Amino acid sequence: MIFISKANLNLTTTKMSREDLIRKRIRSLREAAGMSQADLAFKLGIDERSYARLERGERKQLDLHLLIAVASAMDMDLLNLLAPVLQTQQQSLEKRIASEERSKDQPQKNHYEYIIAQLMDIIESQKRIIEEKNETLRKVPA
């Protein structure tokens, strides 16, 4: 597993969707690895135009199979590909909740703590699912 620290730069932005953050992460990783769009498109088995549309957000949805293929093409597991994005969203959510807590009455605080706990459980569950998918992929003969 390769973890490229340069590719973690500037993932925090305002009002970016999760998919936009993932696209930005993929592009950062590709550039940090010194790969062109054509190089990564070739590894994914798609044409360069299709890959460019993916990076620009013109492809409607990033599905799990595509994300697994991208992670594999970059010699990393899916969790390493997505972890900074999940952390960024978690931090953004925590900041928003903290801001709202300061402006609300104390009884609301327990409600937000409950929501954060629920969201953390969901993130952990998604991490486990990703790890299981990666494990399944490792068992599939090449």
Rosetta blueprint (number, residue, H / E / L):
1 M L
2 I L
3 F L
4 I L
5 S H
6 K H
7 A H
8 N H
9 L L
10 N L
11 L L
12 T L
13 T L
14 T L
15 K L
16 M L
17 S L
18 R H
19 E H
20 D H
21 L H
22 I H
23 R H
24 K H
25 R H
26 I H
27 R H
28 S H
29 L H
30 R H
31 E H
32 A H
33 A L
34 G L
35 M L
36 S L
37 Q H
38 A H
39 D H
40 L H
41 A H
42 F H
43 K H
44 L H
45 G L
46 I L
47 D L
48 E H
49 R H
50 S H
51 Y H
52 A H
53 R H
54 L H
55 E H
56 R H
57 G L
58 E L
59 R L
60 K L
61 Q L
62 L L
63 D L
64 L H
65 H H
66 L H
67 L H
68 I H
69 A H
70 V H
71 A H
72 S H
73 A H
74 M L
75 D L
76 M L
77 D L
78 L H
79 L H
80 N H
81 L H
82 L H
83 A H
84 P H
85 V H
86 L H
87 Q H
88 T H
89 Q H
90 Q H
91 Q H
92 S H
93 L H
94 E H
95 K H
96 R H
97 I H
98 A H
99 S H
100 E H
101 E H
102 R H
103 S H
104 K L
105 D L
106 Q H
107 P H
108 Q H
109 K H
110 N H
111 H H
112 Y H
113 E H
114 Y H
115 I H
116 I H
117 A H
118 Q H
119 L H
120 M H
121 D H
122 I H
123 I H
124 E H
125 S H
126 Q H
127 K H
128 R H
129 I H
130 I H
131 E H
132 E H
133 K H
134 N H
135 E H
136 T H
137 L H
138 R H
139 K H
140 V L
141 P L
142 A L
